[in-house]
Amino acid sequence: MKNSYLLSVRDVMVYGHHGWYEEERKLGQYYRVDVVLELPLRHGDMSELTETINYERIVDRIKELFREEAKLIEELAQRVYFSLSLMDQGISGLGVEVTKLQPPMNQVGRTSVRIDPMRLIQ
């Protein structure tokens, strides 16, 4: 988008009861969520929250979405992506990555799902 800027909210740590295996859902674990939004660059003063999206709203929404159990991180990434895309009409691009920090597999440090059609997350 012409005259836009990127707002990144990275390393949002969320605890949730998700996973394919019942034991994972029972015990719960931490996930990391990264979000990048493309927003219109407005002329004039950008010193007020009304001129952008308050990233606290983004974090609160992510935490809310993680309260409901899911079996796959693909589902969690979809929830975050579609929910945030509806948060503000000015969002012209969005990238979301959800990382499971301790998957229950030997020799795998982490797994992640990225929904990022515009390749905003670097």
C-alpha beads as a LAMMPS data file, in Angstrom:
LAMMPS data file: protein, C-alpha beads

122 atoms
121 bonds

1 atom types
1 bond types

-500.0 500.0 xlo xhi
-500.0 500.0 ylo yhi
-500.0 500.0 zlo zhi

Masses

1 110.0

Atoms # bond

1 1 1 0.000 0.000 0.000
2 1 1 1.264 3.455 -0.850
3 1 1 1.933 5.716 2.144
4 1 1 1.710 3.024 4.774
5 1 1 3.730 1.872 7.748
6 1 1 4.181 -1.413 9.576
7 1 1 3.207 -1.892 13.209
8 1 1 4.903 -4.950 14.731
9 1 1 3.853 -6.618 17.964
10 1 1 6.345 -9.395 18.618
11 1 1 6.960 -12.050 21.234
12 1 1 3.491 -11.988 22.774
13 1 1 3.714 -14.844 25.283
14 1 1 0.438 -16.672 25.814
15 1 1 -0.313 -19.712 27.954
16 1 1 -2.934 -22.065 26.621
17 1 1 -4.333 -25.575 26.765
18 1 1 -3.893 -26.602 23.141
19 1 1 -2.517 -29.562 21.266
20 1 1 -3.395 -32.712 19.433
21 1 1 -2.748 -34.910 22.464
22 1 1 -5.001 -34.852 25.503
23 1 1 -1.991 -34.566 27.807
24 1 1 -0.904 -31.337 26.039
25 1 1 -4.341 -29.824 26.471
26 1 1 -4.484 -30.947 30.090
27 1 1 -1.072 -29.544 31.108
28 1 1 -0.984 -26.467 28.900
29 1 1 2.077 -24.671 27.601
30 1 1 3.419 -21.350 26.344
31 1 1 3.068 -20.038 22.823
32 1 1 4.670 -17.051 21.158
33 1 1 2.662 -14.871 18.777
34 1 1 4.127 -12.341 16.336
35 1 1 1.919 -9.892 14.456
36 1 1 2.699 -7.300 11.782
37 1 1 0.000 -4.919 10.555
38 1 1 0.220 -2.588 7.578
39 1 1 -1.595 0.666 8.298
40 1 1 -2.175 3.884 6.361
41 1 1 0.295 6.651 7.026
42 1 1 -1.749 9.716 7.869
43 1 1 -0.610 13.278 7.347
44 1 1 -0.279 15.427 10.424
45 1 1 0.222 14.659 14.080
46 1 1 0.618 10.977 14.963
47 1 1 1.146 11.547 18.674
48 1 1 -2.244 10.142 19.755
49 1 1 -3.474 6.559 19.982
50 1 1 -6.513 7.555 17.968
51 1 1 -4.166 7.900 14.958
52 1 1 -3.105 4.248 15.050
53 1 1 -4.073 0.918 16.620
54 1 1 -3.298 0.578 20.301
55 1 1 -1.117 -2.519 20.531
56 1 1 -2.563 -3.295 23.964
57 1 1 -5.826 -4.072 22.145
58 1 1 -3.942 -6.496 19.918
59 1 1 -2.342 -8.272 22.886
60 1 1 -5.644 -8.440 24.781
61 1 1 -7.389 -9.904 21.732
62 1 1 -4.694 -12.552 21.272
63 1 1 -4.965 -13.579 24.928
64 1 1 -8.733 -13.794 24.614
65 1 1 -8.482 -16.018 21.516
66 1 1 -6.103 -18.398 23.283
67 1 1 -8.574 -19.062 26.105
68 1 1 -10.608 -21.392 23.886
69 1 1 -8.996 -24.790 23.411
70 1 1 -7.655 -25.822 19.990
71 1 1 -6.044 -29.027 18.786
72 1 1 -3.769 -27.470 16.163
73 1 1 -1.688 -24.310 16.030
74 1 1 -3.053 -23.808 12.509
75 1 1 -6.434 -23.147 14.101
76 1 1 -4.898 -20.687 16.576
77 1 1 -3.133 -18.805 13.774
78 1 1 -6.394 -18.601 11.799
79 1 1 -8.271 -17.284 14.826
80 1 1 -5.722 -14.536 15.385
81 1 1 -5.463 -13.645 11.696
82 1 1 -9.171 -13.314 11.012
83 1 1 -9.965 -11.622 14.319
84 1 1 -7.242 -8.989 13.926
85 1 1 -8.114 -8.390 10.280
86 1 1 -11.554 -7.234 11.447
87 1 1 -10.185 -5.018 14.234
88 1 1 -9.784 -1.875 12.117
89 1 1 -10.824 -0.896 8.596
90 1 1 -7.454 0.735 8.010
91 1 1 -5.543 -2.566 8.131
92 1 1 -4.337 -3.176 4.586
93 1 1 -1.968 -6.028 5.363
94 1 1 -1.518 -8.531 8.154
95 1 1 0.947 -11.225 9.076
96 1 1 0.558 -13.627 12.007
97 1 1 2.910 -16.308 13.300
98 1 1 2.049 -18.653 16.176
99 1 1 4.909 -20.680 17.649
100 1 1 4.565 -23.672 19.939
101 1 1 7.673 -23.378 22.089
102 1 1 7.869 -26.943 23.402
103 1 1 6.167 -29.436 21.089
104 1 1 5.906 -32.956 22.509
105 1 1 8.427 -34.447 20.078
106 1 1 12.012 -35.470 20.648
107 1 1 14.620 -33.430 18.787
108 1 1 12.179 -30.617 17.863
109 1 1 12.719 -27.302 19.630
110 1 1 9.623 -25.516 18.352
111 1 1 6.996 -25.510 15.619
112 1 1 5.153 -22.588 14.079
113 1 1 2.450 -21.620 11.618
114 1 1 2.618 -18.373 9.673
115 1 1 -0.278 -16.758 7.838
116 1 1 1.365 -13.915 5.997
117 1 1 0.063 -13.388 2.443
118 1 1 2.030 -10.165 1.946
119 1 1 5.241 -11.522 3.533
120 1 1 5.335 -8.833 6.205
121 1 1 7.032 -10.912 8.912
122 1 1 10.800 -11.001 8.418

Bonds

1 1 1 2
2 1 2 3
3 1 3 4
4 1 4 5
5 1 5 6
6 1 6 7
7 1 7 8
8 1 8 9
9 1 9 10
10 1 10 11
11 1 11 12
12 1 12 13
13 1 13 14
14 1 14 15
15 1 15 16
16 1 16 17
17 1 17 18
18 1 18 19
19 1 19 20
20 1 20 21
21 1 21 22
22 1 22 23
23 1 23 24
24 1 24 25
25 1 25 26
26 1 26 27
27 1 27 28
28 1 28 29
29 1 29 30
30 1 30 31
31 1 31 32
32 1 32 33
33 1 33 34
34 1 34 35
35 1 35 36
36 1 36 37
37 1 37 38
38 1 38 39
39 1 39 40
40 1 40 41
41 1 41 42
42 1 42 43
43 1 43 44
44 1 44 45
45 1 45 46
46 1 46 47
47 1 47 48
48 1 48 49
49 1 49 50
50 1 50 51
51 1 51 52
52 1 52 53
53 1 53 54
54 1 54 55
55 1 55 56
56 1 56 57
57 1 57 58
58 1 58 59
59 1 59 60
60 1 60 61
61 1 61 62
62 1 62 63
63 1 63 64
64 1 64 65
65 1 65 66
66 1 66 67
67 1 67 68
68 1 68 69
69 1 69 70
70 1 70 71
71 1 71 72
72 1 72 73
73 1 73 74
74 1 74 75
75 1 75 76
76 1 76 77
77 1 77 78
78 1 78 79
79 1 79 80
80 1 80 81
81 1 81 82
82 1 82 83
83 1 83 84
84 1 84 85
85 1 85 86
86 1 86 87
87 1 87 88
88 1 88 89
89 1 89 90
90 1 90 91
91 1 91 92
92 1 92 93
93 1 93 94
94 1 94 95
95 1 95 96
96 1 96 97
97 1 97 98
98 1 98 99
99 1 99 100
100 1 100 101
101 1 101 102
102 1 102 103
103 1 103 104
104 1 104 105
105 1 105 106
106 1 106 107
107 1 107 108
108 1 108 109
109 1 109 110
110 1 110 111
111 1 111 112
112 1 112 113
113 1 113 114
114 1 114 115
115 1 115 116
116 1 116 117
117 1 117 118
118 1 118 119
119 1 119 120
120 1 120 121
121 1 121 122
